[in-house]
Amino acid sequence: MITVRLQEPLARHTAMRTGGPCEAWVVARTDEDVALVIHDCRRASWKLTMLGAGTRTVVRDGGQRGAVLRLGGELAALDLVAPGAGAPMPALVELAARAGRGGLEAFVGVPGSLGASLLHDDGWDELVDEVYVLQRGARRTMSLPDVRRKQPVVLGARLALSERDPVELRREVDARWRHARPGSWYTPPKPVGRQRPLDVREVLASVRLPMVRLREVAVPALAPELLINLGHGTAADLLLLHRSAIERVVKVRGIDLGSRIGWMGEA
């Protein structure tokens, strides 16, 4: 069954809780659902945008033209052999820890869905046997390098996780959670002469950003690498604070941290 809501506010479906409406919010739960949505959007000349968990994307206040598609049902299945692309990474990590299956502990602190992580994060090469994608209206298999090169619609993957001692694995996962840093989806630049990437938290803390507050968003003291919506912040507020933080680091430290936030929609 396909769920469709017209003029759905995207602020309801993103971690930052910003974003105006899309023309159609669509949740597809099977391969056939996804194929039908793609076919109908093409026939109607509608733009179709995939949105995972919405943790790496800020939707602008003007909303998004066309349809926005999220995977649900069996396409978000929490399964350690063949999880769906819509499965949330934190839940997969926890499930693997409880089952004594190793490999996913490296993804502690990585936000979002499995599909987005497969496309953008390092560390999957030894863990993925094959990736399931939609091509020509049907489910097919593809290697991870080809997936990253061709960027198809990802439906899920077959994983090859190792057996680990559950007690030892639980201890390692908990330790990683306590010291979690932004995941591999954001790799800060490495200035000339340095042997290791910059520690984002260290750099931001050094320029006195903790608890900077601008209108309705803030940089928290305990995690200055994050932007927090205080309840009524807009995408414009987030963009203003984001730019202010980057400019201050450049001014004080002479370092351009860049940005890996994805922006979608209209201002």
C-alpha positions as CSV (number, residue, x, y, z in Angstrom):
1,M,0.0,0.0,0.0
2,I,1.3,3.5,-0.9
3,T,0.6,6.4,1.4
4,V,0.2,9.8,-0.3
5,R,-0.4,13.1,1.5
6,L,-0.7,16.4,-0.5
7,Q,0.9,19.6,0.6
8,E,2.6,17.8,3.5
9,P,5.0,19.9,5.6
10,L,8.5,18.4,5.4
11,A,9.3,19.8,8.9
12,R,7.4,16.8,10.2
13,H,9.9,14.4,8.5
14,T,13.4,15.8,9.1
15,A,15.6,15.8,12.1
16,M,16.0,19.6,12.1
17,R,12.2,20.1,11.9
18,T,12.4,22.7,9.2
19,G,10.9,22.8,5.7
20,G,7.8,23.9,3.9
21,P,5.4,21.6,2.1
22,C,6.0,19.3,-0.8
23,E,3.4,18.8,-3.4
24,A,3.0,15.1,-2.5
25,W,4.6,13.1,0.4
26,V,4.7,9.4,-0.6
27,V,5.6,6.4,1.5
28,A,6.4,3.2,-0.5
29,R,6.6,-0.1,1.3
30,T,7.5,-2.6,-1.5
31,D,9.6,-2.8,-4.7
32,E,6.4,-2.6,-6.7
33,D,5.3,0.5,-4.8
34,V,8.6,2.3,-5.7
35,A,8.4,1.3,-9.3
36,L,4.8,2.6,-9.5
37,V,5.7,5.9,-7.9
38,I,8.6,6.5,-10.3
39,H,6.5,5.5,-13.3
40,D,3.6,7.9,-12.3
41,C,5.9,10.8,-11.5
42,R,7.6,10.4,-14.9
43,R,4.3,10.2,-16.7
44,A,3.1,13.4,-14.9
45,S,6.4,15.2,-15.4
46,W,6.8,15.6,-11.7
47,K,10.1,15.9,-9.9
48,L,10.7,13.0,-7.5
49,T,13.1,13.4,-4.5
50,M,14.2,10.5,-2.3
51,L,14.4,11.4,1.4
52,G,15.9,9.0,4.0
53,A,15.7,9.7,7.7
54,G,16.2,13.4,7.0
55,T,19.2,13.6,9.4
56,R,21.7,15.0,6.9
57,T,19.3,17.3,5.0
58,V,17.8,20.6,5.8
59,V,14.7,21.5,3.9
60,R,14.3,25.1,3.0
61,D,11.3,27.0,4.2
62,G,9.7,27.3,0.7
63,G,9.2,23.5,0.5
64,Q,10.0,21.1,-2.3
65,R,8.4,20.9,-5.7
66,G,7.0,17.6,-6.9
67,A,6.9,14.4,-4.8
68,V,9.1,13.4,-1.9
69,L,9.5,9.6,-1.4
70,R,10.4,7.8,1.8
71,L,10.8,4.0,2.1
72,G,8.8,2.2,4.7
73,G,7.4,-1.3,5.4
74,E,9.6,-4.1,4.2
75,L,11.9,-1.6,2.6
76,A,12.8,-0.4,6.1
77,A,13.1,-3.8,7.6
78,L,15.5,-4.3,10.6
79,D,17.3,-7.4,9.5
80,L,21.0,-8.3,10.0
81,V,21.1,-10.4,6.8
82,A,19.1,-8.3,4.4
83,P,18.0,-5.0,5.9
84,G,16.0,-2.5,3.9
85,A,17.4,0.8,2.7
86,G,15.0,2.7,5.0
87,A,16.3,0.9,8.1
88,P,17.7,3.5,10.7
89,M,21.4,3.0,11.2
90,P,21.4,3.5,15.1
91,A,18.7,0.7,15.3
92,L,20.8,-1.6,13.1
93,V,23.9,-1.0,15.2
94,E,22.0,-1.9,18.4
95,L,20.3,-4.9,16.9
96,A,23.7,-6.3,15.8
97,A,25.2,-5.6,19.3
98,R,22.4,-7.6,20.9
99,A,22.8,-10.5,18.5
100,G,26.6,-10.6,18.8
101,R,27.2,-9.8,15.1
102,G,30.3,-7.6,14.5
103,G,31.0,-5.0,11.9
104,L,28.4,-2.4,12.4
105,E,29.9,-1.1,15.6
106,A,32.1,1.2,13.4
107,F,28.9,3.1,12.5
108,V,28.1,4.2,16.0
109,G,27.1,7.9,15.8
110,V,26.3,7.7,12.1
111,P,22.8,9.1,11.6
112,G,20.2,8.3,9.0
113,S,19.1,5.3,7.0
114,L,21.1,2.4,5.7
115,G,20.6,3.5,2.1
116,A,22.1,6.9,2.7
117,S,25.0,5.3,4.6
118,L,25.8,2.9,1.8
119,L,25.9,5.7,-0.7
120,H,28.0,8.1,1.4
121,D,29.9,6.5,4.3
122,D,33.2,4.7,4.3
123,G,33.6,1.3,5.9
124,W,31.1,-0.9,4.1
125,D,33.4,-2.6,1.6
126,E,34.0,-5.8,3.7
127,L,30.5,-5.9,5.1
128,V,28.3,-5.8,2.0
129,D,27.9,-8.9,-0.3
130,E,25.6,-7.1,-2.7
131,V,23.2,-4.1,-2.8
132,Y,19.6,-4.4,-4.0
133,V,18.6,-1.6,-6.4
134,L,15.6,-0.7,-8.6
135,Q,16.4,-0.8,-12.3
136,R,13.9,-0.9,-15.1
137,G,11.1,-1.4,-12.7
138,A,12.5,-4.4,-11.0
139,R,14.8,-5.4,-8.1
140,R,18.3,-6.2,-9.2
141,T,21.7,-6.7,-7.5
142,M,24.7,-4.4,-7.9
143,S,28.1,-4.1,-6.3
144,L,28.8,-1.4,-3.8
145,P,31.3,0.4,-6.0
146,D,28.8,0.5,-8.9
147,V,26.1,1.8,-6.6
148,R,28.3,4.7,-5.6
149,R,29.2,5.4,-9.2
150,K,25.7,5.1,-10.7
151,Q,23.6,6.4,-7.7
152,P,20.5,4.2,-8.4
153,V,17.4,3.9,-6.1
154,V,18.7,1.6,-3.3
155,L,16.2,-0.9,-1.8
156,G,18.5,-2.7,0.6
157,A,21.6,-4.9,0.9
158,R,22.9,-8.3,1.9
159,L,25.3,-8.0,4.7
160,A,28.2,-10.3,5.8
161,L,28.6,-9.7,9.6
162,S,31.0,-11.7,11.7
163,E,30.2,-13.5,14.9
164,R,31.5,-11.9,18.0
165,D,31.3,-12.5,21.7
166,P,28.1,-10.7,22.8
167,V,29.6,-9.4,26.0
168,E,32.7,-8.1,24.4
169,L,30.8,-6.5,21.5
170,R,28.3,-4.9,23.9
171,R,31.2,-3.3,25.8
172,E,32.8,-2.0,22.6
173,V,29.5,-0.5,21.3
174,D,28.7,1.2,24.6
175,A,32.2,2.7,24.7
176,R,31.9,4.0,21.2
177,W,28.5,5.6,22.0
178,R,30.1,7.4,25.0
179,H,32.8,8.9,22.8
180,A,30.7,9.3,19.6
181,R,31.8,11.9,17.1
182,P,30.2,12.9,13.8
183,G,30.2,9.9,11.5
184,S,32.3,9.4,8.4
185,W,29.6,11.2,6.4
186,Y,31.5,14.4,7.4
187,T,35.2,14.4,6.9
188,P,36.8,17.7,7.9
189,P,39.7,19.0,5.8
190,K,43.2,18.2,6.8
191,P,45.4,21.4,6.7
192,V,48.8,21.2,5.2
193,G,51.4,19.9,7.6
194,R,48.9,18.0,9.8
195,Q,49.0,14.2,9.9
196,R,45.4,13.7,11.1
197,P,42.0,15.2,10.2
198,L,40.8,18.1,12.4
199,D,38.7,17.4,15.4
200,V,35.6,19.4,14.7
201,R,34.6,19.6,18.3
202,E,38.0,20.8,19.4
203,V,38.2,23.5,16.7
204,L,34.7,24.8,17.3
205,A,35.1,24.8,21.1
206,S,38.4,26.8,20.7
207,V,36.7,29.7,19.0
208,R,34.1,30.0,21.8
209,L,31.1,28.8,19.9
210,P,29.5,26.7,22.7
211,M,25.9,27.9,23.5
212,V,26.0,30.5,20.7
213,R,22.3,31.2,20.1
214,L,20.9,33.0,17.1
215,R,17.1,33.6,16.9
216,E,15.6,30.1,17.4
217,V,18.6,27.8,16.9
218,A,21.7,27.2,18.9
219,V,25.2,25.5,19.1
220,P,25.1,23.5,22.3
221,A,27.9,23.5,24.8
222,L,28.3,19.7,25.0
223,A,28.3,19.2,21.2
224,P,29.4,22.4,19.4
225,E,29.6,20.5,16.1
226,L,25.8,20.3,16.1
227,L,23.0,22.8,15.3
228,I,19.9,22.5,17.5
229,N,16.5,23.7,16.6
230,L,15.0,25.2,19.8
231,G,11.5,24.6,18.7
232,H,10.5,27.3,16.2
233,G,13.7,27.7,14.2
234,T,13.4,28.0,10.4
235,A,15.8,26.8,7.7
236,A,16.8,30.4,7.3
237,D,17.8,30.6,11.0
238,L,19.9,27.4,10.6
239,L,21.6,28.7,7.5
240,L,22.5,32.0,9.3
241,L,24.0,30.3,12.3
242,H,25.8,27.7,10.2
243,R,27.4,30.4,8.1
244,S,28.3,32.4,11.2
245,A,30.0,29.4,12.8
246,I,32.1,28.7,9.7
247,E,33.0,32.4,9.3
248,R,34.1,32.6,12.9
249,V,36.4,29.6,12.6
250,V,38.0,31.0,9.5
251,K,38.5,34.4,11.3
252,V,39.9,33.0,14.5
253,R,41.7,29.8,13.4
254,G,42.2,30.4,9.7
255,I,40.5,27.1,8.9
256,D,37.7,26.5,6.5
257,L,35.7,23.5,7.9
258,G,33.4,23.4,4.9
259,S,30.0,21.8,5.1
260,R,28.4,18.5,4.4
261,I,24.8,19.5,5.2
262,G,22.5,18.8,2.3
263,W,20.0,21.5,1.4
264,M,16.9,20.9,-0.6
265,G,13.8,22.8,-1.6
266,E,13.2,26.5,-2.2
267,A,14.0,29.5,0.0
